């Protein structure tokens, strides 16, 4: 499934005084759109879909895009699904928030997808065990996690690009929190914040691929992630889905380290805002340290970690960037062109705003892997 024409069409719909600026942005960041389309193909229509068939993946993608309040993207998936001659249950799965009647395998997929799409911070090891109980292998769990995370990224990218063009995304009248087994507020309240800029270790809930047993495809995918040390358990875990890993790593690098546009520190602030909402302690720790290294402003991170997503930074530059990333992550249904205008009024160019959209979105992806497939602990 190639969504590049869809992404390109979003950029050509711009009107008004910023149309020329946006055309230049898309020329400079054409690689981002191309790699985003490749990532979508890797998770929705991979070469080796296994039991997560192309039809099932497309139905889930349509459902998740709707839950992410990105109706244009949901409509694209739904149109694609129609061409795959899906069973009626898959069409219902894609169109309705109510959990359709299905076998235990599909039911488990839908419940997990709904949870991680809307409330990733509430996902725990128990949810991984529920997938195992439904018969999913560790590799299938990683395939599902990559699908969920990628669609959530593409939803934010779509919403952000629509806001840049001045086109409002519109709403789906039946978009609401998914009707699944809900995690209680009490459990969320019991969880302490735990955010820190100190290094953390990541412990997977799944069995990572053993490097000595890795296939050639898995080894090739892991080479794309540069490291001067041993390959981490995180990368070895994601190697269960080498096709997705192979395209996600260069996309991540292009978004976070691309030339020109938003500063590195600005992209790190986008990562922090997103990670606070999704409660990914590991991502927040890594990118807090990078932000401090780049800005020499540890007090801003201290404020973020003490006050959370509603933090008052008392800084005319960093506050709008932080608030923008928080809103795109937490309440995509209310995200609009007014949020882009606000950043423009604070001096950010359209290229810088696009970079912030991408940085925030890619960490919605990273959080949904790092936080849900394992947990963080302080090193001994």
N, C-alpha and C positions, 0 to 999 in steps of 0.2 A: 504494500500500500504506500503510494508516494503522496505525501502531503505538501511537498514543496510548492506546487501550484497554488494550494490554499494559502500558505504562508505568504507567498509572493503577492497574491491578490489582496491580502490585508494591507500591504504597504502601498498599493496603487490606488486605494480608495480615499486617500487623503485629499482634503480640500482646504482652501484658505491659505493664510500666509506661511504655513509651515510645510507646505507640500514639497517645495524644492529641498528644504533641509532634510526631510524624511527620505527623499530619493537618494541623497548623498549618504545618509546613514545606512541604507540598505545596500548600497554599493560597497561601503567600507566593511560592513558586517555580513556580506553575502555568505561567508563561510559558516557563520552561526546558523543561518537558515538552512543551508545545505546539510550540515551535520545534524541539526535537529530533525530533519526529514529522515536521515539515515537511522537515527536513534529510534524514531517511530517505527520504521520498517523492521528493525531488529526485534522490537518487543511485540508488535502487533502481527507481523507476517514473517516470522523468522524462517530460516531454511529448515530447521528441525523443531517443529512446534510440539511434538509429542502429544500427550493427552490434552494439553492446552491448545486445542486446534485454532486455526486462523479464525474460524467462525466464532468460537467461544471468546477468544481474545478481543475480537472486534466488538462483540456485544458488551463485554466488560468495559472496554474503552469508552463506548458511547455512554454507558451508565455513569462511569466515573467523571467524564467531561461534564455531564449534566449536574452531578453532585458538586463539581467544582465551579458551577455557575458560568460555564463557557458554552452557551447554546450553539454557537456557530461551529465549534469543533465537534460537539456532540452530533450535530446534524450531518457533518461529514462522515463520521464513523457510522451513523445509522444508514446513510446512503450506501456506503460500502458494504455494510452488513446485508442490505437488501439484495445486492448482487451475488451474495454467497449462498442464496437459497437456505436461510437458516430455519431450524425448527421453530414452531410458534413459541416455545418456551424461551428461546434465546431472544426473540424479538420482544417478548414481554420483559425479559431481564434488562434489555437495553432501554426500554421506554418507561418502565415504572420503577419508582423507588420502593414499592412494596416487594418483599422477597417472593419471587415466583416459586411455585411448586417444582421441585427438581430432585435429582438424586443427591445423596449425601456429599458426593464429590463437588458438584456444582454449587450446592448450598454453602459449603464451607468456603469456596472461592469467593462467592458473593458477599458473605458476611465479613470476611477478612478485607476484601477490597473496599467495602463501604466504610469500615472502621478506619483503615489507614488513609483513605482519601479524605475523610472529614475530620477525624480526630486522631492523627498519628501519635500524639503524645500519650494517648491512653493504651497503645498497643504494648503488650508484655509477652514474656516467654510463654505464658499460658495460651496465648493466641497462636503461637507457633506450634505448641503441642496439640492444639485443636485441629490444625491442618494436618499434622502427622496422624492424628487419630482418624481423620477422614481418608487416609490412605496416600497423602502426598509425600513424595520423596523429598530429600533436602534440595535436590536440583530443581524439582518442580516448584518448591517454595521460593527459591531465588528467582526463577522465571516469573512467577506471579508478582513478587516484590518489585522487580524491575519494570514490569508492565504498569503496575499501579503508580510507581514513582515517576516514570516517564510521562504518563498521561497527565499527572498533576503538574509537572513542569510545563508541558505543552499548553495546558489550560491557562497557566499564568502568563506564558509567552503570548498566547492569543489575546488575552484580556489586555495586557500591557500594550501590544501593538495596536489594538483597536482604540485604546485611550490616546495613544500618540497621534493617530490619524484624526481624532475628534469624533469617531464613530462610536456610539454607545453600544455596549454588547447586547442590551436587551435582557429580558428575564424569561425564565420558564415558569409558568404558573404553578407547576407541581414540583418545583425544586425545593427540597427541604432536607433536613437531616434524615439519613436513611433509617428505615424501620428495621433495625437489627437488635440483637441483644445488647442493650446499652450498659456501659460501664458506669457505676454509680459515682455521683459527685463525691461521696465520702472517700472513695479510694483515691480520687484525684487530690482531695484536700489532705490526705494522709501523706502524700508524697512531698518531701521537702524540695526546695529549689535545687540545691546542690551544684549550682553553676560556679565554675572556677576557671581562672586563667592558668592554673597549674597543669602540667602534663597528666594525662589520663591513659590508662590502658583499655583496650576494647576486647571484650570476651564474647565470642560468637555463641549463639544458641544452636547453630547448625555445625555439622562436621565440615571443616574446610577441605578443599581438594588437597590431597597430598602431592607435593611438587614432583616427587619421584614417580607418581602414578598419572600425572597430568597428560592429557592428549596433546597432540601437536597444536590443535586449534586453541586449547586452553593456554598453552605456553606462549603462543603468538599473541594472544589477547593480553596476557600479563606483562609482556615486554613493553607494551605501550605506556604503562605506568612507570615513570622513571623513579629509581630509588638507589641510593648509595648503600643501603643496608639490605637485609633479607626481605623477601616479599612478605608483607604483613598478612595476618590471618584474615583481615577484612578483604583484601584483594583475592586471597585464596578462596574465601567464601563466595565472592562474586564470580569467581572463575567457573562456578557451576553453570553460569550462563555466559559463555565466552563471546557469543555474537553481540550481546548487549554491552559487555565490558569493553570490547574492542572499539565500539563507537562512542561510548559515553566518556571514556577517559580523554580523548582529544577534544571533545566538545567542552568538557569541564575546563581543560587548559585554555582553550580559546576564549572562553567567557571570563575566566578569572585573571588571565595573564595577557590578554590581547593588547596590542599597541594602541596608543592614543585613547581618546574618550575618557571615561571615568577613571579617576586615580585608583591605584591598587587599594589604597586605604578605603576609598568609597565602596569598592566591591566587597571588601571585608566587612564593612558596616552592614551592607545588604545581607551578607551571610549571617551576621550576628542577629539582626532583627528577625530573620526567618527562623534561625535555630532556637531563639528564645521562645517563639510561639509554639514550635513543634517539640520543645523540651528535649532537644538533642544535646546532651551534656558534652559529648565528645567533640562534635563540630564546633560548639560554642567555645570550648577550651582552646582548640587549635587556632581558631580564627580571632579569638580575643588576643592571643599572644602575637599573632601577625599584625593585627591592628595596632597594638601597643608598640611593636617594633617600628612600624612605619610612621606613626604619628607622635610617639613619645607622650601619649595622653592616657596614662593608666587610669586617671580619675574618671574618664568617660566610661570605661569598661566597668569600673567599680560601681558607678551609678546604674548602669544597665543591669548588672547582676543583683543589685540590692533593690531596685525599684521595678524591674521587669519591663514588659512591653509598653507600659504607660510612663516610662521614665522621662523625667524632665532634665535634659542635658544642659540647658542654659547656653546653647551654642547655636548661632543662627545658620551655620553651615551643616553641622552634623544632625541637628534635630529633624529637619525636613527629610533627609535621606533615611534616617532611622524610621521615622513615622511612615514613610512611603513603603518601605520593605515590610513593616509590620502589617499595614493595611492590606497589601497585596497577598500576604500570606494568610492572615486571619479572617478577613471578610471580603473575599473576591466578589461577592454579590454586590457590594457597594462601591467597588472600585470603578472610577470613571475618568473621563478626560479632565475633570476638575483637579484631580490629583496630579496629573501631568502639568497642567497649567500652574499649579502651586510651585512645582519644582522649577519651571521656567521662570517664574517670577522671582525665584531665589537665585537665579543666575546660571542654572544648569542648562547645557545645550541638549538638543535632542539625542545626540550620540551618547552623551553621558547618561541621560535618562534611559535609553535603550539598554546600555550596559548594566544599569542598576536593576532593570526589569529582569534581565537574563541572570544576573548574579543571585537575585532573590529566588527566581524560579529554579535554578540549578541546585540551590540548597534545599528547596522543597523536595527535590529528588534525593539529594544526599542524605538529608535527615530521615527520609522514609526508608532508607536502607540501613544506615548506621544505628538509628534508634530502635528499629523494629526487629533487626536480625541479630542483635546482641545487646550488651550493656557495658557501661563504663565503670571502671574502678580506679582508685588511686593506686599507683605502683607501690610495691613493698619498699 
